[in-house]
């Protein structure tokens, strides 16, 4: 790289080399972990300059649980921030990019206190899993909902080809900023709007991906899916503990098929959705874990996603404390919890709600249904309530999905 006078700029050339090395290292890690298997996506990841899309990033400087939270905004163009910023942007972790809906062009590096993060990139291995499951081909029309900083959209655009990928972002500041950055790295477009409405002007789409979790499938999304198309979204409940992934495929005409499966992670829910948290009960649980009683229920392992997904719906209002030594589930609104004994056939329960007994009941129903790993979602054409079932017959396991209008 040369300056305006025509002389070489060693510092700039060094930054470009460092960024290229960081991209390559990220790709190699994803391949080594068995996450990245698609050669076309590998090439797209190798070329995408994430630093252009996320020129600044927040890091937390205060301890977990302390208030107000202290944030440090790193600027990738600043010499003092460069190394930490680059390590963060290419770490593969989720990157925090916006606080309290601020204008991104006006961000100033340095320490700030309080506020909440309103935009972030997705955990990179999950982005890769989603894009590979979408099976994006050259020439596909692609719709990205809840675009955020645009990393997933930029990668999808590299797979579809020029002018075929569009994103919808509700935050006008974010949408405008992402369009400017995408103009530098790809050929995707971003519009400001409500992701729940999709984007009718360019419909139908061969692929629709939602980067936000929704309680049920919006009719606009299903209606904008082309024959042979695939739609993938997280179905969100009030608990972040057990996310569900819903894949909708349109065969011919108006006929759609929809499969819901659990998994280790998913996208955050739509704007305004309130997740439950066990954070405010952890000290109480440590001081008073509950009354001990015997139990014959041995919860299935974490990777028994079908059971835990069913529990998210059939044991509502419950969240898991994943950092506990043994299985700990909390119903924060009822001030109730259950703490499994250390493999000694006991459980400790506290509060008016026996969440452990509820888990036992759902486990019995799940086993009677054949321990399903996946469920079918019925999507009525008239917009009526959507029903989930494991199959047919008297032992099938099922539940209703909440309507969008009931979003907590």
C-alpha positions in Angstrom: 0.0 0.0 0.0 1.2 3.5 -0.8 0.6 6.9 0.7 -0.6 10.0 -1.3 3.1 10.8 -2.0 3.6 7.4 -3.5 5.8 6.0 -0.8 5.1 2.7 0.8 3.2 2.6 4.1 4.7 -0.3 6.0 2.2 0.0 8.9 -0.8 -0.2 6.6 0.7 -3.2 4.8 1.4 -4.9 8.1 -2.2 -4.4 9.2 -3.5 -6.0 6.0 -1.1 -8.9 6.5 -2.3 -9.3 10.1 -5.9 -9.3 9.1 -5.4 -11.9 6.4 -3.5 -14.1 8.8 -6.3 -13.8 11.4 -9.0 -14.7 8.7 -7.0 -17.8 7.8 -6.5 -18.8 11.4 -10.3 -18.5 12.0 -11.1 -20.7 9.0 -8.5 -23.3 10.0 -10.0 -23.5 13.5 -13.5 -24.0 12.1 -12.3 -26.7 9.8 -10.2 -28.5 12.5 -13.3 -28.5 14.8 -15.4 -30.2 12.0 -17.7 -27.2 11.8 -16.8 -25.9 8.4 -17.2 -28.4 5.6 -18.5 -26.5 2.6 -15.6 -25.4 0.4 -17.6 -22.5 -1.1 -18.3 -21.1 2.4 -14.7 -21.7 3.3 -13.6 -19.5 0.4 -16.2 -16.8 1.4 -14.9 -16.8 5.0 -11.3 -16.6 3.8 -12.1 -13.5 1.8 -14.5 -11.6 4.1 -12.8 -8.8 6.0 -14.8 -8.8 9.2 -12.9 -5.8 10.4 -14.7 -3.7 7.7 -18.1 -4.8 9.0 -17.2 -4.4 12.6 -14.6 -1.5 12.8 -15.4 -1.0 16.5 -16.4 -3.4 19.2 -17.3 -3.3 22.9 -15.7 -5.4 25.6 -16.9 -5.7 29.1 -14.4 -4.4 31.8 -16.5 -5.0 34.9 -17.2 -8.3 36.6 -20.3 -10.3 36.0 -23.2 -9.3 38.2 -21.8 -5.8 39.0 -23.8 -2.7 38.1 -23.6 -0.5 36.3 -21.7 -2.5 33.6 -18.5 -0.9 32.4 -17.8 -1.2 28.7 -14.7 -0.3 26.6 -15.3 0.6 23.0 -12.3 -0.6 21.0 -11.5 1.2 17.7 -9.7 -1.1 15.2 -8.0 1.9 13.6 -6.4 3.1 16.8 -2.9 1.7 17.5 -3.6 1.1 21.2 -6.8 -0.9 20.4 -5.7 -2.7 17.3 -4.3 -5.9 18.7 -7.2 -6.6 21.2 -9.8 -5.5 18.6 -8.5 -7.8 15.9 -8.2 -10.8 18.3 -11.9 -10.2 19.3 -13.2 -9.7 15.8 -11.5 -12.9 14.5 -12.0 -15.0 17.7 -15.2 -16.5 16.4 -17.1 -15.3 19.5 -20.1 -12.9 19.3 -18.9 -9.3 18.9 -20.9 -6.5 20.6 -21.1 -3.5 18.2 -23.9 -1.2 19.4 -25.0 0.2 22.7 -28.5 1.6 23.4 -29.3 2.0 19.7 -26.6 4.6 19.1 -25.5 5.9 15.7 -22.6 3.8 14.8 -20.9 6.6 12.8 -20.7 8.7 15.9 -19.1 6.1 18.2 -16.1 7.3 20.3 -13.6 4.9 21.6 -13.1 4.6 25.3 -14.8 3.5 28.5 -18.5 4.0 29.1 -20.8 3.0 31.9 -24.2 1.5 31.9 -26.6 0.8 29.0 -27.2 -2.4 27.2 -26.0 -3.9 24.0 -28.5 -3.6 21.2 -26.6 -5.3 18.3 -24.0 -8.0 18.0 -22.6 -10.5 15.6 -23.5 -14.2 15.9 -21.2 -16.8 17.3 -19.2 -17.8 14.2 -19.5 -21.6 14.4 -23.3 -21.2 14.6 -23.3 -18.8 11.6 -21.4 -21.5 9.7 -23.8 -24.3 10.8 -26.8 -22.2 9.7 -25.5 -21.2 6.3 -24.4 -24.8 5.5 -27.9 -26.1 6.5 -29.5 -23.5 4.3 -27.7 -25.1 1.2 -27.3 -21.8 -0.6 -26.6 -22.1 -4.3 -25.5 -19.6 -6.9 -28.5 -17.8 -8.2 -30.7 -18.2 -5.2 -32.7 -15.2 -4.0 -31.8 -14.8 -0.3 -33.6 -12.9 2.5 -31.8 -12.2 5.8 -34.0 -11.1 8.8 -32.5 -9.2 11.7 -29.3 -8.5 9.8 -27.3 -6.8 12.7 -23.7 -6.0 11.6 -24.2 -8.0 8.4 -21.6 -10.8 8.7 -24.1 -13.6 7.8 -25.6 -11.6 5.0 -22.2 -10.8 3.5 -21.3 -14.5 3.5 -24.7 -15.5 2.0 -24.2 -12.8 -0.7 -20.9 -14.3 -1.6 -22.7 -17.7 -2.2 -25.7 -16.4 -4.1 -23.9 -14.0 -6.4 -24.4 -10.2 -7.1 -27.7 -8.5 -6.4 -29.6 -11.5 -4.9 -29.2 -11.1 -1.2 -31.1 -8.6 0.9 -31.3 -8.0 4.6 -34.0 -6.4 6.8 -32.9 -4.6 10.0 -35.3 -2.8 12.3 -32.7 -0.3 13.7 -32.4 2.5 11.1 -28.9 3.5 12.4 -27.7 -0.1 12.1 -29.3 -0.6 8.6 -27.6 2.6 7.2 -24.2 1.7 8.7 -24.3 -1.9 7.4 -25.2 -0.8 3.9 -22.1 1.4 3.8 -19.8 -1.4 5.1 -21.4 -4.0 2.8 -20.8 -1.7 -0.2 -17.1 -2.2 0.5 -17.0 -6.0 0.9 -19.9 -7.4 -1.1 -23.0 -7.0 -3.2 -25.8 -7.3 -0.7 -28.4 -4.6 0.2 -30.0 -3.8 3.5 -33.4 -2.1 4.2 -34.7 -0.7 7.4 -38.0 -2.3 8.5 -39.8 -4.8 10.7 -38.3 -8.2 10.1 -41.6 -9.9 11.0 -43.0 -8.5 7.7 -40.2 -10.0 5.6 -39.5 -8.0 2.4 -42.3 -8.4 -0.1 -40.9 -6.3 -3.0 -38.3 -8.9 -3.9 -40.2 -12.0 -2.9 -40.4 -14.9 -3.4 -37.1 -16.1 -2.0 -35.3 -19.4 -2.4 -33.7 -19.1 1.0 -34.9 -17.1 4.1 -32.9 -16.9 7.3 -33.9 -15.3 10.5 -31.2 -14.0 12.8 -33.9 -13.4 15.5 -35.9 -15.9 17.5 -39.7 -15.8 17.2 -42.4 -17.6 19.2 -44.1 -18.9 16.1 -43.6 -18.7 12.3 -44.8 -15.3 10.9 -47.2 -15.8 8.0 -45.3 -13.2 5.9 -42.2 -15.3 6.0 -43.9 -18.5 4.9 -45.8 -16.6 2.2 -42.6 -15.2 0.7 -40.9 -18.6 0.4 -40.6 -19.8 -3.2 -41.4 -23.4 -4.3 -38.4 -25.5 -3.4 -37.3 -22.9 -0.8 -36.0 -23.3 2.7 -36.6 -21.1 5.7 -34.6 -21.4 8.9 -35.3 -19.7 12.2 -35.0 -20.1 15.9 -38.3 -20.6 17.7 -37.9 -18.8 21.0 -39.5 -19.6 24.3 -39.2 -17.6 27.6 -36.1 -19.7 28.5 -32.7 -19.2 26.8 -31.7 -22.7 28.0 -33.2 -24.9 25.3 -33.6 -23.3 21.9 -35.4 -24.8 19.0 -34.5 -24.6 15.3 -37.4 -24.7 12.8 -36.7 -25.6 9.2 -39.6 -24.9 6.7 -39.5 -26.2 3.2 -42.0 -25.4 0.4 -42.5 -28.4 -1.9 -45.0 -27.2 -4.6 -47.7 -24.6 -4.6 -48.9 -23.7 -1.1 -47.7 -26.9 0.6 -45.1 -26.5 3.2 -43.3 -28.9 5.6 -41.9 -27.8 8.9 -39.6 -29.6 11.3 -38.6 -28.4 14.8 -35.4 -29.7 16.5 -33.5 -28.7 19.6 -29.9 -27.8 19.7 -27.1 -26.3 21.9 -27.6 -22.7 20.7 -29.9 -20.4 18.8 -30.5 -16.8 18.0 -31.6 -14.2 20.5 -35.4 -13.4 20.5 -37.0 -10.5 18.7 -36.8 -6.9 20.0 -38.9 -6.4 23.2 -38.9 -10.1 24.1 -38.1 -10.7 27.8 -36.1 -13.8 28.6 -36.2 -15.4 32.1 -33.0 -15.4 34.1 -31.9 -17.4 37.2 -29.3 -14.7 38.0 -31.2 -13.1 40.8 -31.8 -16.5 42.6 -28.3 -17.9 42.5 -27.3 -16.7 46.0 -30.6 -17.9 47.5 -30.0 -21.3 45.9 -26.5 -21.5 47.3 -27.7 -20.6 50.8 -30.9 -22.7 50.7 -30.7 -25.4 48.0 -34.0 -26.9 49.2 -35.6 -29.8 50.9 -34.0 -33.2 50.0 -36.2 -36.0 48.8 -35.6 -39.3 46.9 -36.1 -39.5 43.1 -35.8 -42.2 40.5 -35.7 -39.6 37.6 -32.3 -39.5 35.9 -32.5 -36.6 33.4 -31.3 -37.4 29.9 -27.9 -35.9 28.8 -27.7 -32.4 27.4 -27.5 -33.7 23.9 -31.0 -35.3 24.2 -32.3 -32.1 22.6 -35.8 -33.5 21.9 -36.5 -33.9 25.6 -35.1 -30.5 26.6 -37.0 -28.8 23.7 -40.2 -30.4 24.9 -39.4 -29.2 28.4 -39.0 -25.6 27.3 -42.7 -25.7 26.3 -44.3 -28.2 28.7 -42.4 -27.0 31.8 -42.9 -23.3 31.0 -41.3 -20.4 32.9 -38.2 -22.4 33.9 -34.5 -21.6 33.2 -31.4 -23.7 33.8 -28.4 -22.6 35.7 -25.7 -24.1 33.5 -22.7 -23.2 35.8 -24.0 -25.3 38.7 -22.2 -28.6 39.6 -25.4 -30.6 39.2 -28.6 -30.0 37.2 -30.3 -26.9 38.6 -33.5 -25.5 37.2 -35.2 -22.4 38.4 -38.8 -21.0 38.0 -37.9 -17.4 38.9 -41.4 -16.0 38.9 -42.5 -18.6 41.4 -39.3 -18.4 43.5 -39.0 -22.1 43.0 -36.1 -24.4 42.0 -34.8 -27.9 42.0 -31.2 -29.0 42.5 -30.3 -32.6 41.6 -28.2 -34.5 44.0 -24.7 -35.6 43.1 -25.8 -38.9 41.6 -27.2 -40.2 44.9 -30.8 -40.6 43.9 -32.0 -37.5 45.6 -33.2 -34.0 44.6 -33.6 -30.8 46.6 -36.7 -28.8 45.9 -37.7 -25.3 47.1 -40.8 -23.1 46.7 -44.4 -23.6 45.9 -43.8 -25.1 42.4 -42.3 -28.5 42.1 -40.5 -28.1 38.8 -38.7 -31.5 39.3 -42.0 -33.3 39.3 -43.0 -31.5 36.1 -39.8 -32.6 34.4 -40.5 -36.2 35.5 -43.9 -36.0 34.0 -42.7 -34.6 30.7 -39.9 -37.2 30.6 -42.5 -40.0 30.9 -44.5 -38.5 28.1 -41.4 -38.1 25.9 -40.4 -41.7 26.4 -43.9 -42.9 25.7 -43.8 -40.9 22.5 -40.6 -42.8 21.4 -38.1 -40.3 22.7 -38.4 -38.1 19.6 -35.6 -35.9 18.5 -37.7 -33.9 16.0 -41.2 -32.6 15.8 -43.6 -31.5 13.1 -45.0 -28.0 13.0 -48.5 -27.5 11.5 -48.8 -24.1 9.8 -52.4 -23.4 8.9 -53.0 -21.3 5.7 -55.5 -19.1 7.6 -53.0 -17.9 10.1 -54.5 -20.0 13.0 -52.4 -21.1 15.9 -49.6 -23.4 15.0 -49.4 -26.9 16.6 -46.3 -29.0 17.3 -46.5 -32.8 17.4 -44.1 -35.7 17.5 -46.4 -37.8 15.3 -49.8 -39.4 15.3 -51.5 -41.7 17.8 -52.5 -41.5 21.4 -48.9 -41.4 22.7 -47.8 -38.5 20.5 -46.2 -35.5 22.3 -47.5 -32.1 21.3 -48.1 -28.5 22.2 -49.4 -25.2 20.8 -47.0 -22.4 19.8 -47.8 -19.0 21.3 -49.0 -16.3 18.8 -46.8 -13.3 17.9 -49.3 -11.1 19.7 -48.5 -12.8 23.0 -44.8 -12.0 23.0 -43.7 -11.4 26.6 
